[in-house]
Amino acid sequence: MKVRLENGLGGCRLAVARWWNLAGTGLLLLSAEAFAAGGKPATMLVNVADTRQLDAGISKMIADVYNNNLWLYGLMVVVVMAGMGLALGYAFDRAIGVLGIDLGKLDHHE
């Protein structure tokens, strides 16, 4: 493919043409997905964790909470994620301190 540059704008025109082709392909794929998903939406789906093979322990407790109360499960996930973030942040802050890297306040000398 040979592109002729006119006044330095040929590359810009080529880039714009490529973006239009990309946008057109995206719209085509989006519309194809919309037509493929015909019919009524499913309304009676139930997500349940299978606890038949689990032994008594933390995994079974978490699965039972998921099956019985999704709000409590969501709260548990948020608390555990916050706790893990706090623990990892503290651990890595201590590790960086042991390595001798000072991540404290920066002094700017002008």
KENUDO-771552 format. One record per atom (N, C-alpha, C): residue in three letters; residue number from 1; chain; x, y, z. Coordinates in nm, 2 decimals. Layout:
<node ALA, NUM, A, <X, Y, Z>>
...
END
This chain:
<node MET, 1, A, <0.08, -0.12, 0.00>>
<node MET, 1, A, <0.00, 0.00, 0.00>>
<node MET, 1, A, <0.09, 0.12, 0.00>>
<node LYS, 2, A, <0.07, 0.21, -0.09>>
<node LYS, 2, A, <0.15, 0.33, -0.11>>
<node LYS, 2, A, <0.07, 0.45, -0.07>>
<node VAL, 3, A, <0.12, 0.53, 0.03>>
<node VAL, 3, A, <0.05, 0.64, 0.08>>
<node VAL, 3, A, <0.12, 0.77, 0.03>>
<node ARG, 4, A, <0.05, 0.86, -0.03>>
<node ARG, 4, A, <0.11, 0.98, -0.08>>
<node ARG, 4, A, <0.09, 1.09, 0.02>>
<node LEU, 5, A, <0.20, 1.15, 0.06>>
<node LEU, 5, A, <0.19, 1.26, 0.16>>
<node LEU, 5, A, <0.17, 1.39, 0.09>>
<node GLU, 6, A, <0.06, 1.46, 0.13>>
<node GLU, 6, A, <0.04, 1.59, 0.07>>
<node GLU, 6, A, <0.04, 1.69, 0.19>>
<node ASN, 7, A, <0.13, 1.78, 0.18>>
<node ASN, 7, A, <0.15, 1.89, 0.28>>
<node ASN, 7, A, <0.16, 1.83, 0.42>>
<node GLY, 8, A, <0.21, 1.71, 0.44>>
<node GLY, 8, A, <0.23, 1.65, 0.57>>
<node GLY, 8, A, <0.11, 1.60, 0.63>>
<node LEU, 9, A, <0.00, 1.59, 0.56>>
<node LEU, 9, A, <-0.13, 1.55, 0.63>>
<node LEU, 9, A, <-0.17, 1.41, 0.59>>
<node GLY, 10, A, <-0.09, 1.34, 0.50>>
<node GLY, 10, A, <-0.13, 1.21, 0.45>>
<node GLY, 10, A, <-0.13, 1.11, 0.57>>
<node GLY, 11, A, <-0.03, 1.12, 0.65>>
<node GLY, 11, A, <-0.03, 1.02, 0.77>>
<node GLY, 11, A, <-0.14, 1.04, 0.86>>
<node CYS, 12, A, <-0.19, 1.17, 0.88>>
<node CYS, 12, A, <-0.30, 1.20, 0.96>>
<node CYS, 12, A, <-0.43, 1.14, 0.90>>
<node ARG, 13, A, <-0.44, 1.16, 0.77>>
<node ARG, 13, A, <-0.56, 1.10, 0.70>>
<node ARG, 13, A, <-0.57, 0.95, 0.72>>
<node LEU, 14, A, <-0.45, 0.89, 0.71>>
<node LEU, 14, A, <-0.44, 0.74, 0.72>>
<node LEU, 14, A, <-0.48, 0.70, 0.86>>
<node ALA, 15, A, <-0.43, 0.77, 0.96>>
<node ALA, 15, A, <-0.47, 0.74, 1.10>>
<node ALA, 15, A, <-0.62, 0.76, 1.12>>
<node VAL, 16, A, <-0.67, 0.86, 1.07>>
<node VAL, 16, A, <-0.82, 0.89, 1.09>>
<node VAL, 16, A, <-0.90, 0.78, 1.02>>
<node ALA, 17, A, <-0.85, 0.74, 0.90>>
<node ALA, 17, A, <-0.92, 0.63, 0.82>>
<node ALA, 17, A, <-0.92, 0.50, 0.90>>
<node ARG, 18, A, <-0.80, 0.47, 0.96>>
<node ARG, 18, A, <-0.79, 0.35, 1.04>>
<node ARG, 18, A, <-0.88, 0.36, 1.17>>
<node TRP, 19, A, <-0.89, 0.47, 1.23>>
<node TRP, 19, A, <-0.98, 0.48, 1.35>>
<node TRP, 19, A, <-1.13, 0.47, 1.30>>
<node TRP, 20, A, <-1.17, 0.52, 1.19>>
<node TRP, 20, A, <-1.30, 0.50, 1.14>>
<node TRP, 20, A, <-1.33, 0.35, 1.11>>
<node ASN, 21, A, <-1.23, 0.28, 1.05>>
<node ASN, 21, A, <-1.25, 0.14, 1.03>>
<node ASN, 21, A, <-1.26, 0.06, 1.16>>
<node LEU, 22, A, <-1.18, 0.10, 1.26>>
<node LEU, 22, A, <-1.19, 0.03, 1.39>>
<node LEU, 22, A, <-1.33, 0.06, 1.45>>
<node ALA, 23, A, <-1.37, 0.18, 1.45>>
<node ALA, 23, A, <-1.50, 0.22, 1.50>>
<node ALA, 23, A, <-1.62, 0.14, 1.43>>
<node GLY, 24, A, <-1.61, 0.14, 1.30>>
<node GLY, 24, A, <-1.71, 0.06, 1.22>>
<node GLY, 24, A, <-1.71, -0.08, 1.26>>
<node THR, 25, A, <-1.60, -0.14, 1.27>>
<node THR, 25, A, <-1.59, -0.29, 1.31>>
<node THR, 25, A, <-1.65, -0.31, 1.45>>
<node GLY, 26, A, <-1.62, -0.21, 1.54>>
<node GLY, 26, A, <-1.67, -0.23, 1.68>>
<node GLY, 26, A, <-1.83, -0.22, 1.68>>
<node LEU, 27, A, <-1.88, -0.12, 1.60>>
<node LEU, 27, A, <-2.03, -0.11, 1.59>>
<node LEU, 27, A, <-2.09, -0.23, 1.53>>
<node LEU, 28, A, <-2.02, -0.29, 1.43>>
<node LEU, 28, A, <-2.08, -0.41, 1.36>>
<node LEU, 28, A, <-2.08, -0.53, 1.46>>
<node LEU, 29, A, <-1.97, -0.54, 1.54>>
<node LEU, 29, A, <-1.97, -0.65, 1.64>>
<node LEU, 29, A, <-2.07, -0.63, 1.75>>
<node LEU, 30, A, <-2.09, -0.50, 1.79>>
<node LEU, 30, A, <-2.18, -0.47, 1.90>>
<node LEU, 30, A, <-2.33, -0.50, 1.85>>
<node SER, 31, A, <-2.36, -0.46, 1.73>>
<node SER, 31, A, <-2.49, -0.49, 1.68>>
<node SER, 31, A, <-2.51, -0.64, 1.66>>
<node ALA, 32, A, <-2.41, -0.71, 1.61>>
<node ALA, 32, A, <-2.42, -0.86, 1.60>>
<node ALA, 32, A, <-2.45, -0.93, 1.73>>
<node GLU, 33, A, <-2.38, -0.88, 1.84>>
<node GLU, 33, A, <-2.41, -0.93, 1.97>>
<node GLU, 33, A, <-2.55, -0.90, 2.02>>
<node ALA, 34, A, <-2.60, -0.78, 1.99>>
<node ALA, 34, A, <-2.73, -0.75, 2.03>>
<node ALA, 34, A, <-2.84, -0.84, 1.96>>
<node PHE, 35, A, <-2.82, -0.87, 1.83>>
<node PHE, 35, A, <-2.91, -0.95, 1.76>>
<node PHE, 35, A, <-2.90, -1.10, 1.80>>
<node ALA, 36, A, <-2.78, -1.14, 1.84>>
<node ALA, 36, A, <-2.76, -1.28, 1.88>>
<node ALA, 36, A, <-2.83, -1.31, 2.02>>
<node ALA, 37, A, <-2.85, -1.21, 2.10>>
<node ALA, 37, A, <-2.91, -1.22, 2.23>>
<node ALA, 37, A, <-3.06, -1.21, 2.23>>
<node GLY, 38, A, <-3.13, -1.26, 2.13>>
<node GLY, 38, A, <-3.27, -1.25, 2.12>>
<node GLY, 38, A, <-3.35, -1.33, 2.22>>
<node GLY, 39, A, <-3.47, -1.30, 2.24>>
<node GLY, 39, A, <-3.55, -1.38, 2.33>>
<node GLY, 39, A, <-3.57, -1.30, 2.47>>
<node LYS, 40, A, <-3.65, -1.36, 2.55>>
<node LYS, 40, A, <-3.67, -1.30, 2.68>>
<node LYS, 40, A, <-3.55, -1.32, 2.77>>
<node PRO, 41, A, <-3.52, -1.23, 2.86>>
<node PRO, 41, A, <-3.41, -1.25, 2.96>>
<node PRO, 41, A, <-3.45, -1.35, 3.06>>
<node ALA, 42, A, <-3.35, -1.42, 3.11>>
<node ALA, 42, A, <-3.38, -1.52, 3.21>>
<node ALA, 42, A, <-3.41, -1.45, 3.35>>
<node THR, 43, A, <-3.51, -1.49, 3.41>>
<node THR, 43, A, <-3.55, -1.42, 3.54>>
<node THR, 43, A, <-3.55, -1.52, 3.66>>
<node MET, 44, A, <-3.54, -1.64, 3.63>>
<node MET, 44, A, <-3.55, -1.74, 3.74>>
<node MET, 44, A, <-3.42, -1.81, 3.77>>
<node LEU, 45, A, <-3.31, -1.74, 3.74>>
<node LEU, 45, A, <-3.18, -1.80, 3.76>>
<node LEU, 45, A, <-3.14, -1.79, 3.91>>
<node VAL, 46, A, <-3.09, -1.90, 3.97>>
<node VAL, 46, A, <-3.04, -1.90, 4.11>>
<node VAL, 46, A, <-2.90, -1.95, 4.11>>
<node ASN, 47, A, <-2.81, -1.87, 4.17>>
<node ASN, 47, A, <-2.67, -1.91, 4.19>>
<node ASN, 47, A, <-2.66, -1.96, 4.33>>
<node VAL, 48, A, <-2.61, -2.09, 4.33>>
<node VAL, 48, A, <-2.59, -2.15, 4.46>>
<node VAL, 48, A, <-2.46, -2.22, 4.46>>
<node ALA, 49, A, <-2.38, -2.21, 4.57>>
<node ALA, 49, A, <-2.26, -2.28, 4.59>>
<node ALA, 49, A, <-2.29, -2.42, 4.63>>
<node ASP, 50, A, <-2.22, -2.52, 4.57>>
<node ASP, 50, A, <-2.24, -2.66, 4.61>>
<node ASP, 50, A, <-2.16, -2.69, 4.73>>
<node THR, 51, A, <-2.23, -2.72, 4.84>>
<node THR, 51, A, <-2.16, -2.75, 4.97>>
<node THR, 51, A, <-2.17, -2.90, 5.00>>
<node ARG, 52, A, <-2.21, -2.98, 4.91>>
<node ARG, 52, A, <-2.23, -3.13, 4.95>>
<node ARG, 52, A, <-2.10, -3.19, 4.97>>
<node GLN, 53, A, <-1.99, -3.15, 4.90>>
<node GLN, 53, A, <-1.86, -3.22, 4.91>>
<node GLN, 53, A, <-1.77, -3.15, 5.01>>
<node LEU, 54, A, <-1.81, -3.04, 5.07>>
<node LEU, 54, A, <-1.72, -2.97, 5.16>>
<node LEU, 54, A, <-1.73, -3.02, 5.30>>
<node ASP, 55, A, <-1.61, -3.03, 5.37>>
<node ASP, 55, A, <-1.61, -3.07, 5.51>>
<node ASP, 55, A, <-1.64, -2.95, 5.59>>
<node ALA, 56, A, <-1.67, -2.97, 5.72>>
<node ALA, 56, A, <-1.69, -2.86, 5.81>>
<node ALA, 56, A, <-1.57, -2.78, 5.82>>
<node GLY, 57, A, <-1.58, -2.65, 5.81>>
<node GLY, 57, A, <-1.47, -2.56, 5.82>>
<node GLY, 57, A, <-1.50, -2.42, 5.76>>
<node ILE, 58, A, <-1.40, -2.34, 5.74>>
<node ILE, 58, A, <-1.42, -2.21, 5.69>>
<node ILE, 58, A, <-1.48, -2.20, 5.55>>
<node SER, 59, A, <-1.44, -2.29, 5.46>>
<node SER, 59, A, <-1.49, -2.30, 5.33>>
<node SER, 59, A, <-1.64, -2.32, 5.33>>
<node LYS, 60, A, <-1.68, -2.42, 5.41>>
<node LYS, 60, A, <-1.83, -2.45, 5.42>>
<node LYS, 60, A, <-1.90, -2.33, 5.48>>
<node MET, 61, A, <-1.85, -2.27, 5.58>>
<node MET, 61, A, <-1.91, -2.15, 5.64>>
<node MET, 61, A, <-1.93, -2.04, 5.54>>
<node ILE, 62, A, <-1.83, -2.01, 5.46>>
<node ILE, 62, A, <-1.84, -1.90, 5.36>>
<node ILE, 62, A, <-1.94, -1.94, 5.26>>
<node ALA, 63, A, <-1.94, -2.07, 5.21>>
<node ALA, 63, A, <-2.04, -2.11, 5.11>>
<node ALA, 63, A, <-2.18, -2.10, 5.16>>
<node ASP, 64, A, <-2.20, -2.14, 5.29>>
<node ASP, 64, A, <-2.33, -2.13, 5.35>>
<node ASP, 64, A, <-2.38, -1.98, 5.36>>
<node VAL, 65, A, <-2.29, -1.89, 5.40>>
<node VAL, 65, A, <-2.33, -1.75, 5.40>>
<node VAL, 65, A, <-2.36, -1.70, 5.26>>
<node TYR, 66, A, <-2.29, -1.74, 5.16>>
<node TYR, 66, A, <-2.32, -1.70, 5.02>>
<node TYR, 66, A, <-2.45, -1.75, 4.98>>
<node ASN, 67, A, <-2.49, -1.88, 5.02>>
<node ASN, 67, A, <-2.62, -1.93, 4.98>>
<node ASN, 67, A, <-2.73, -1.87, 5.05>>
<node ASN, 68, A, <-2.71, -1.83, 5.18>>
<node ASN, 68, A, <-2.82, -1.78, 5.26>>
<node ASN, 68, A, <-2.84, -1.63, 5.27>>
<node ASN, 69, A, <-2.73, -1.55, 5.26>>
<node ASN, 69, A, <-2.75, -1.41, 5.28>>
<node ASN, 69, A, <-2.64, -1.34, 5.20>>
<node LEU, 70, A, <-2.68, -1.29, 5.08>>
<node LEU, 70, A, <-2.58, -1.23, 4.99>>
<node LEU, 70, A, <-2.53, -1.09, 5.05>>
<node TRP, 71, A, <-2.61, -1.02, 5.12>>
<node TRP, 71, A, <-2.57, -0.90, 5.18>>
<node TRP, 71, A, <-2.46, -0.92, 5.29>>
<node LEU, 72, A, <-2.47, -1.02, 5.37>>
<node LEU, 72, A, <-2.37, -1.05, 5.47>>
<node LEU, 72, A, <-2.25, -1.10, 5.40>>
<node TYR, 73, A, <-2.26, -1.18, 5.29>>
<node TYR, 73, A, <-2.15, -1.23, 5.22>>
<node TYR, 73, A, <-2.07, -1.11, 5.16>>
<node GLY, 74, A, <-2.14, -1.01, 5.10>>
<node GLY, 74, A, <-2.08, -0.89, 5.04>>
<node GLY, 74, A, <-2.01, -0.82, 5.15>>
<node LEU, 75, A, <-2.07, -0.80, 5.27>>
<node LEU, 75, A, <-2.00, -0.73, 5.38>>
<node LEU, 75, A, <-1.87, -0.81, 5.42>>
<node MET, 76, A, <-1.88, -0.94, 5.43>>
<node MET, 76, A, <-1.76, -1.02, 5.46>>
<node MET, 76, A, <-1.65, -1.00, 5.36>>
<node VAL, 77, A, <-1.69, -1.00, 5.23>>
<node VAL, 77, A, <-1.58, -0.98, 5.13>>
<node VAL, 77, A, <-1.52, -0.84, 5.14>>
<node VAL, 78, A, <-1.60, -0.74, 5.17>>
<node VAL, 78, A, <-1.54, -0.60, 5.19>>
<node VAL, 78, A, <-1.45, -0.60, 5.31>>
<node VAL, 79, A, <-1.49, -0.66, 5.42>>
<node VAL, 79, A, <-1.41, -0.65, 5.54>>
<node VAL, 79, A, <-1.28, -0.73, 5.52>>
<node VAL, 80, A, <-1.29, -0.85, 5.45>>
<node VAL, 80, A, <-1.17, -0.93, 5.43>>
<node VAL, 80, A, <-1.07, -0.86, 5.34>>
<node MET, 81, A, <-1.12, -0.80, 5.23>>
<node MET, 81, A, <-1.04, -0.72, 5.14>>
<node MET, 81, A, <-0.97, -0.61, 5.20>>
<node ALA, 82, A, <-1.04, -0.53, 5.29>>
<node ALA, 82, A, <-0.98, -0.42, 5.36>>
<node ALA, 82, A, <-0.88, -0.47, 5.45>>
<node GLY, 83, A, <-0.90, -0.57, 5.52>>
<node GLY, 83, A, <-0.81, -0.63, 5.62>>
<node GLY, 83, A, <-0.68, -0.68, 5.55>>
<node MET, 84, A, <-0.70, -0.74, 5.43>>
<node MET, 84, A, <-0.58, -0.79, 5.36>>
<node MET, 84, A, <-0.50, -0.67, 5.30>>
<node GLY, 85, A, <-0.57, -0.57, 5.26>>
<node GLY, 85, A, <-0.50, -0.45, 5.21>>
<node GLY, 85, A, <-0.42, -0.38, 5.32>>
<node LEU, 86, A, <-0.48, -0.37, 5.44>>
<node LEU, 86, A, <-0.41, -0.32, 5.56>>
<node LEU, 86, A, <-0.29, -0.40, 5.60>>
<node ALA, 87, A, <-0.31, -0.53, 5.60>>
<node ALA, 87, A, <-0.20, -0.62, 5.64>>
<node ALA, 87, A, <-0.09, -0.62, 5.54>>
<node LEU, 88, A, <-0.12, -0.63, 5.41>>
<node LEU, 88, A, <-0.01, -0.62, 5.31>>
<node LEU, 88, A, <0.06, -0.49, 5.31>>
<node GLY, 89, A, <-0.02, -0.38, 5.32>>
<node GLY, 89, A, <0.04, -0.25, 5.32>>
<node GLY, 89, A, <0.14, -0.23, 5.44>>
<node TYR, 90, A, <0.10, -0.28, 5.56>>
<node TYR, 90, A, <0.18, -0.27, 5.67>>
<node TYR, 90, A, <0.31, -0.36, 5.66>>
<node ALA, 91, A, <0.29, -0.48, 5.61>>
<node ALA, 91, A, <0.40, -0.57, 5.59>>
<node ALA, 91, A, <0.50, -0.51, 5.49>>
<node PHE, 92, A, <0.46, -0.46, 5.38>>
<node PHE, 92, A, <0.55, -0.41, 5.28>>
<node PHE, 92, A, <0.61, -0.28, 5.32>>
<node ASP, 93, A, <0.54, -0.20, 5.40>>
<node ASP, 93, A, <0.60, -0.08, 5.46>>
<node ASP, 93, A, <0.72, -0.12, 5.55>>
<node ARG, 94, A, <0.70, -0.22, 5.63>>
<node ARG, 94, A, <0.80, -0.26, 5.72>>
<node ARG, 94, A, <0.92, -0.32, 5.64>>
<node ALA, 95, A, <0.89, -0.40, 5.53>>
<node ALA, 95, A, <1.00, -0.46, 5.45>>
<node ALA, 95, A, <1.08, -0.35, 5.38>>
<node ILE, 96, A, <1.01, -0.25, 5.33>>
<node ILE, 96, A, <1.08, -0.13, 5.27>>
<node ILE, 96, A, <1.17, -0.06, 5.37>>
<node GLY, 97, A, <1.12, -0.05, 5.49>>
<node GLY, 97, A, <1.20, 0.01, 5.60>>
<node GLY, 97, A, <1.32, -0.07, 5.63>>
<node VAL, 98, A, <1.31, -0.20, 5.64>>
<node VAL, 98, A, <1.42, -0.29, 5.67>>
<node VAL, 98, A, <1.53, -0.28, 5.56>>
<node LEU, 99, A, <1.48, -0.26, 5.43>>
<node LEU, 99, A, <1.58, -0.24, 5.32>>
<node LEU, 99, A, <1.65, -0.11, 5.32>>
<node GLY, 100, A, <1.60, -0.02, 5.40>>
<node GLY, 100, A, <1.66, 0.11, 5.42>>
<node GLY, 100, A, <1.61, 0.22, 5.32>>
<node ILE, 101, A, <1.50, 0.19, 5.25>>
<node ILE, 101, A, <1.45, 0.29, 5.16>>
<node ILE, 101, A, <1.35, 0.38, 5.24>>
<node ASP, 102, A, <1.38, 0.51, 5.23>>
<node ASP, 102, A, <1.29, 0.61, 5.31>>
<node ASP, 102, A, <1.18, 0.66, 5.22>>
<node LEU, 103, A, <1.06, 0.62, 5.25>>
<node LEU, 103, A, <0.94, 0.66, 5.17>>
<node LEU, 103, A, <0.87, 0.77, 5.24>>
<node GLY, 104, A, <0.93, 0.84, 5.33>>
<node GLY, 104, A, <0.87, 0.94, 5.41>>
<node GLY, 104, A, <0.85, 1.07, 5.33>>
<node LYS, 105, A, <0.83, 1.18, 5.40>>
<node LYS, 105, A, <0.81, 1.31, 5.33>>
<node LYS, 105, A, <0.93, 1.35, 5.25>>
<node LEU, 106, A, <0.91, 1.40, 5.13>>
<node LEU, 106, A, <1.02, 1.45, 5.05>>
<node LEU, 106, A, <1.05, 1.59, 5.08>>
<node ASP, 107, A, <1.18, 1.63, 5.08>>
<node ASP, 107, A, <1.22, 1.77, 5.10>>
<node ASP, 107, A, <1.26, 1.82, 4.97>>
<node HIS, 108, A, <1.20, 1.94, 4.93>>
<node HIS, 108, A, <1.24, 2.00, 4.80>>
<node HIS, 108, A, <1.33, 2.12, 4.83>>
<node HIS, 109, A, <1.45, 2.11, 4.77>>
<node HIS, 109, A, <1.55, 2.22, 4.79>>
<node HIS, 109, A, <1.55, 2.30, 4.66>>
<node GLU, 110, A, <1.52, 2.43, 4.66>>
<node GLU, 110, A, <1.52, 2.50, 4.54>>
<node GLU, 110, A, <1.63, 2.60, 4.54>>
END
